[in-house]
Structure formats: C-alpha cells, structure tokens
Amino acid sequence: MRFTKMHGLGNDYVYVDCIRQRPPADPAALARRISDRHFGVGSDGLILIGPSERADARMRMFNADGSESEMCGNGIRCVAKFVYDHGIATKPRLTIETGRGVLTLDVEVQDGKVSRVRVNMGEPILEAAKIPTTLPGDPPRNALLVVGGREFAVTCVSMGNPHAVLYVGDEFFRTDDRDWVAEFGPKIEHHEAFPRRVNVHFVKVHSPTEVTLRTWERGSGMTLACGTGACAVCVAGVLTGRTQRKILAHLPGGDLELEWSAADNCVYKTGPATEVFTGEWPAA
C-alpha cells in the first residue's frame, strides 16, 4: 500500500490515496499500527482520500487509537494539497466531502505546488445537545467543570467535532517540571459531561486579536496543532468577549489565521500544508 506522510503545523497524518488503489480492509486497525511512532510510520492518525459523488474527493480520518473522527482541520488542508499536487483535481478552489459535509478550500500555489490553504470550515454548532455536552447553555459559556480537584470555566463549540475551550494561566504553557496539559487533558477528554469525549484546548489571550493555545486531542493525545480546535477557540473568544472575530492563533507547530465571519456565520482558517515523504506499507 502506497502512503504519503504529510503535516499541517506538525499535526501529522499518514495519507492513503484510495482513488487509485484499493482502500484498507480495516482502517481502524491500520490507523493504530501505522500511527505508532516506534513500530509504525508515526503519526497522529490515518486519513483516507477517496472518490466522492458530491465533491472533488472524500476524506475519512482515524485517530491514532483507531477511533474515527468527523473532521480534522489541519488534515483537510493536506488533503487539498494532495488532491492538487497529485493531479486528482488541479483547481484554485476545491471541495472535499467530510463527516460534517462538503467543505470549500482555496489553495495558494507556489512553483506548481500548494503551500497554504484557506478553508471554509462552515458554521459552528452551538447547541449543547449537538456538540454534544451535558454542560448547561446553548452553547455552554464559562460553564463550571471540576476535574482533578480543580475548577475550570469551559466554553464548548462543535466544528463537526466537539471542543472544550479553557482560558488558563501560564502554568499550562510550561513543560519543564509538571505538564498541566498532559495531566488535565485526558481527564477532561473522558469526563462524563462529554458523551462522545472531547478535544481540549488550553488558551492564553495576548490581545483581542492574538492567542496561544495547547491542545489535548481526542483519541491522539497532545498534538502540535488542531485546526478545528483553533476554529473553536476563535468562536469561543467571541462568545465570551475575550477576542475579536479575526485572530492569529499561535500553536506549538506554528500559526493559523482564523476568522468567524459575521457575514455568513462561517469560520475561515488559513495555514500551511506540507508533504514530508512517501513510502510503501507492507500490509493494509
């Protein structure tokens, strides 16, 4: 099975072209094996690129633990790059079918290859039952959540997958002695308030137009970037009055530009997409 390793701001996945070759029989099991950073290729998960009757291509995304997710914001930028660079569809505007519907992507091309992608991530889902979460509010804003003896104010947003946004102090951005993200991230991911688990984002606000965040990603653990999560942070900042509709988000793997448009209520995300290498996996 031919594969391609790609990343968006260090959020790395193994991509398989299922248009030109047979899709894996058990993608969940393959995701667990191929994502292993010691015995596999090493990645945050597996993304299958297949044919679509509604778009230029279809994307299926599996986390490193084998669970299937609805969407991946960094992953979809790489899907657009793969589709364009590998000749599946060479257009300045692409459409990709995902678990949350068909999304539109505008590509920036340098020397015949896609370098950056702007994605219309669609409208945020703000009803608690659809996020889903049992925390109060539509959406929950600064809702109290007690985890590990500590109180957090949580704002919840879905971008097709569930996100919990927490505004925290500097201790969550230090990793020298005690990594607070690694400590509290999994506890919040699996908290009973989130029936389908949740992606967790710890955020520091620098100004109304600039934030830094670290992520504990559902099914993958700590990742260098989360595109849908950055979108959720943009929305949560507006909902809680902390930031404006257009922000720059600093993630461990790099920066993303976000805008929650007042004109159409959609969230737009712009960032790079990088191909690392290709290879052959012995069994699928």
C-alpha positions as CSV (number, residue, x, y, z in Angstrom):
1,M,0.0,0.0,0.0
2,R,1.4,3.3,-1.1
3,F,1.2,6.1,1.5
4,T,2.2,9.8,1.9
5,K,3.3,11.4,5.2
6,M,2.0,15.0,5.5
7,H,1.5,17.6,8.2
8,G,-0.2,20.8,8.9
9,L,1.8,22.7,11.6
10,G,3.2,19.4,12.9
11,N,-0.2,17.8,13.2
12,D,0.9,14.8,11.1
13,Y,-1.1,12.1,9.4
14,V,-0.5,9.2,7.1
15,Y,-2.5,9.7,3.9
16,V,-3.6,6.9,1.6
17,D,-4.9,7.5,-2.0
18,C,-8.0,5.3,-2.1
19,I,-8.9,6.7,-5.6
20,R,-6.0,5.0,-7.3
21,Q,-5.6,2.0,-5.1
22,R,-7.8,-0.3,-3.0
23,P,-8.8,1.1,0.4
24,P,-7.6,-0.8,3.5
25,A,-10.0,-3.5,4.7
26,D,-9.7,-2.4,8.4
27,P,-8.8,1.3,8.5
28,A,-9.2,1.4,12.3
29,A,-6.7,-1.3,12.9
30,L,-4.4,0.1,10.3
31,A,-4.5,3.5,12.0
32,R,-3.3,2.0,15.2
33,R,-0.4,0.2,13.6
34,I,0.7,2.8,11.2
35,S,0.5,5.7,13.7
36,D,2.8,4.0,16.2
37,R,5.9,6.2,16.5
38,H,8.2,3.3,17.4
39,F,6.9,0.4,15.3
40,G,5.0,2.2,12.5
41,V,5.4,5.2,10.3
42,G,4.5,7.5,13.2
43,S,1.6,10.0,13.1
44,D,-1.4,11.5,14.9
45,G,-3.6,9.2,12.8
46,L,-4.6,8.0,9.3
47,I,-6.5,9.9,6.6
48,L,-8.1,8.1,3.6
49,I,-8.6,10.1,0.4
50,G,-11.4,8.5,-1.7
51,P,-13.8,9.3,-4.5
52,S,-16.9,11.4,-3.9
53,E,-20.1,11.9,-5.8
54,R,-20.5,15.3,-4.2
55,A,-17.0,16.8,-4.2
56,D,-13.5,16.6,-5.7
57,A,-12.6,14.0,-3.1
58,R,-13.8,12.4,0.2
59,M,-11.8,12.4,3.4
60,R,-12.1,9.9,6.2
61,M,-10.0,10.5,9.3
62,F,-8.9,8.0,12.0
63,N,-7.2,8.9,15.2
64,A,-4.1,7.1,16.4
65,D,-6.2,5.0,18.7
66,G,-8.3,3.8,15.7
67,S,-11.4,5.9,16.5
68,E,-12.9,7.7,13.5
69,S,-13.4,11.4,13.8
70,E,-15.8,13.6,11.9
71,M,-13.2,16.2,10.8
72,C,-9.6,17.4,11.0
73,G,-8.8,21.0,10.3
74,N,-5.1,20.5,9.6
75,G,-5.7,17.2,7.8
76,I,-8.2,18.7,5.3
77,R,-5.6,21.3,4.3
78,C,-3.2,18.4,3.5
79,V,-6.0,16.6,1.6
80,A,-6.4,19.7,-0.6
81,K,-2.6,19.8,-1.2
82,F,-2.6,16.1,-2.1
83,V,-5.6,16.4,-4.4
84,Y,-4.0,19.3,-6.2
85,D,-0.3,18.3,-6.2
86,H,-1.1,14.7,-7.3
87,G,-3.3,15.7,-10.1
88,I,-6.7,14.5,-8.8
89,A,-8.1,18.0,-9.2
90,T,-6.0,21.0,-10.1
91,K,-8.3,23.9,-9.4
92,P,-7.8,27.0,-7.3
93,R,-11.0,26.2,-5.4
94,L,-11.5,22.6,-4.2
95,T,-14.4,20.8,-2.5
96,I,-13.8,18.0,0.0
97,E,-16.5,15.7,1.4
98,T,-16.1,15.2,5.2
99,G,-18.0,13.8,8.1
100,R,-19.5,17.2,8.6
101,G,-20.4,17.8,5.0
102,V,-18.7,19.3,1.9
103,L,-16.2,22.0,2.7
104,T,-14.7,24.5,0.2
105,L,-11.0,25.2,0.1
106,D,-9.0,27.9,-1.7
107,V,-5.4,26.9,-2.4
108,E,-2.3,29.1,-2.7
109,V,0.2,27.7,-5.2
110,Q,3.9,28.3,-5.4
111,D,6.1,26.7,-8.1
112,G,3.2,24.4,-9.1
113,K,2.6,23.1,-5.5
114,V,0.1,24.1,-2.8
115,S,1.8,26.0,0.0
116,R,-1.2,27.3,2.0
117,V,-4.9,26.6,2.1
118,R,-7.8,28.7,3.2
119,V,-10.7,26.5,4.4
120,N,-14.3,27.5,4.9
121,M,-14.9,25.3,7.9
122,G,-18.7,26.0,8.0
123,E,-20.9,27.4,10.7
124,P,-20.1,26.4,14.4
125,I,-22.5,24.2,16.1
126,L,-23.6,25.8,19.4
127,E,-26.4,23.7,20.8
128,A,-25.2,21.7,23.7
129,A,-27.0,18.6,22.7
130,K,-25.5,18.7,19.3
131,I,-21.9,19.4,20.4
132,P,-22.5,17.2,22.4
133,T,-22.2,18.1,26.1
134,T,-24.4,18.0,29.2
135,L,-23.0,21.3,30.4
136,P,-25.7,24.0,30.7
137,G,-26.2,26.6,28.0
138,D,-26.5,26.8,24.2
139,P,-23.6,26.9,24.0
140,P,-22.1,26.5,27.4
141,R,-20.1,29.6,28.2
142,N,-17.7,29.7,31.1
143,A,-19.5,26.7,32.5
144,L,-18.1,25.2,35.7
145,L,-16.3,21.9,35.3
146,V,-14.4,20.3,38.3
147,V,-11.7,18.0,37.2
148,G,-8.9,16.5,39.5
149,G,-9.9,18.9,42.3
150,R,-9.5,22.0,40.1
151,E,-12.3,24.2,38.8
152,F,-12.3,25.2,35.1
153,A,-14.5,27.6,33.2
154,V,-15.4,25.8,30.0
155,T,-16.8,27.1,26.7
156,C,-18.0,24.4,24.3
157,V,-18.2,24.6,20.5
158,S,-18.5,22.0,17.8
159,M,-16.9,22.3,14.4
160,G,-18.4,19.0,13.3
161,N,-16.4,17.5,16.2
162,P,-16.6,18.5,19.9
163,H,-14.3,21.1,21.6
164,A,-13.9,22.4,25.1
165,V,-12.1,25.7,25.4
166,L,-10.5,26.7,28.7
167,Y,-8.8,30.0,29.4
168,V,-5.9,29.3,31.8
169,G,-2.8,30.7,33.4
170,D,0.9,30.4,32.4
171,E,1.3,27.1,34.2
172,F,-0.4,25.3,31.3
173,F,2.3,26.6,28.9
174,R,5.3,25.3,30.9
175,T,6.5,21.8,30.4
176,D,9.7,21.8,32.5
177,D,8.6,20.2,35.7
178,R,4.8,19.5,35.5
179,D,2.9,19.4,32.2
180,W,-0.6,20.5,33.2
181,V,-2.0,19.8,29.7
182,A,-0.9,16.2,29.9
183,E,-2.3,16.0,33.4
184,F,-5.7,17.5,32.9
185,G,-6.3,16.9,29.1
186,P,-7.2,13.2,29.3
187,K,-9.3,13.8,32.4
188,I,-11.4,16.4,30.6
189,E,-11.5,14.4,27.3
190,H,-13.1,11.4,29.1
191,H,-15.3,13.5,31.6
192,E,-18.9,12.4,31.8
193,A,-20.0,15.8,30.6
194,F,-18.9,14.8,27.1
195,P,-20.7,11.7,25.9
196,R,-18.6,11.4,22.8
197,R,-15.4,12.6,24.5
198,V,-13.9,16.0,23.6
199,N,-10.9,17.8,22.2
200,V,-9.5,20.1,24.9
201,H,-7.8,23.5,24.3
202,F,-5.9,25.5,26.9
203,V,-5.8,29.1,25.8
204,K,-3.8,32.2,26.8
205,V,-5.1,35.6,25.4
206,H,-2.4,38.1,24.5
207,S,-4.8,40.7,22.9
208,P,-8.2,40.8,21.3
209,T,-6.6,39.6,18.1
210,E,-3.9,37.1,19.3
211,V,-3.9,34.0,21.4
212,T,-1.7,31.0,22.2
213,L,-3.1,27.5,22.7
214,R,-2.1,24.0,23.5
215,T,-4.3,21.0,22.7
216,W,-5.1,17.6,24.1
217,E,-6.8,15.9,21.1
218,R,-9.5,13.3,21.4
219,G,-8.0,9.9,20.5
220,S,-4.5,11.2,19.8
221,G,-3.3,13.0,23.0
222,M,-1.1,16.1,22.8
223,T,-0.7,17.3,19.2
224,L,1.3,20.2,17.8
225,A,-1.8,21.7,16.2
226,C,-5.5,21.3,15.9
227,G,-7.2,23.1,13.1
228,T,-10.8,22.6,14.2
229,G,-9.7,23.4,17.7
230,A,-8.3,26.7,16.6
231,C,-11.6,27.5,14.9
232,A,-13.4,26.6,18.1
233,V,-11.1,28.9,20.1
234,C,-11.9,31.8,17.6
235,V,-15.6,31.2,18.2
236,A,-15.3,30.8,22.0
237,G,-13.3,34.1,22.2
238,V,-16.1,36.0,20.6
239,L,-18.8,34.2,22.7
240,T,-17.0,35.1,25.9
241,G,-16.0,38.6,24.9
242,R,-12.2,37.9,25.1
243,T,-11.3,38.2,21.4
244,Q,-12.5,39.6,18.1
245,R,-13.8,37.7,15.1
246,K,-10.5,37.7,13.4
247,I,-7.4,36.4,15.3
248,L,-4.0,35.0,14.9
249,A,-3.5,31.7,16.9
250,H,-0.1,30.5,17.9
251,L,0.1,26.7,18.3
252,P,3.2,24.6,19.2
253,G,3.6,23.8,15.5
254,G,3.1,27.3,14.1
255,D,0.4,29.9,13.4
256,L,-3.1,29.8,12.0
257,E,-5.2,32.7,10.8
258,L,-8.9,32.5,11.9
259,E,-12.0,34.5,11.1
260,W,-15.6,33.9,12.3
261,S,-17.3,35.9,9.6
262,A,-20.3,38.0,10.6
263,A,-21.5,38.0,7.0
264,D,-22.2,34.2,6.7
265,N,-21.5,32.9,10.2
266,C,-18.8,30.5,8.8
267,V,-15.3,30.1,10.3
268,Y,-12.4,30.5,7.9
269,K,-9.0,29.1,8.6
270,T,-5.8,29.7,6.7
271,G,-2.5,27.8,7.2
272,P,0.3,25.8,5.6
273,A,0.2,22.2,4.3
274,T,3.4,20.2,3.9
275,E,4.3,16.8,2.3
276,V,7.1,15.0,4.1
277,F,7.7,11.7,2.2
278,T,6.1,8.8,0.5
279,G,6.5,5.1,1.1
280,E,5.2,1.5,0.9
281,W,3.4,-0.1,3.9
282,P,3.7,-3.9,3.7
283,A,0.1,-4.8,4.5
284,A,-3.2,-3.0,4.6
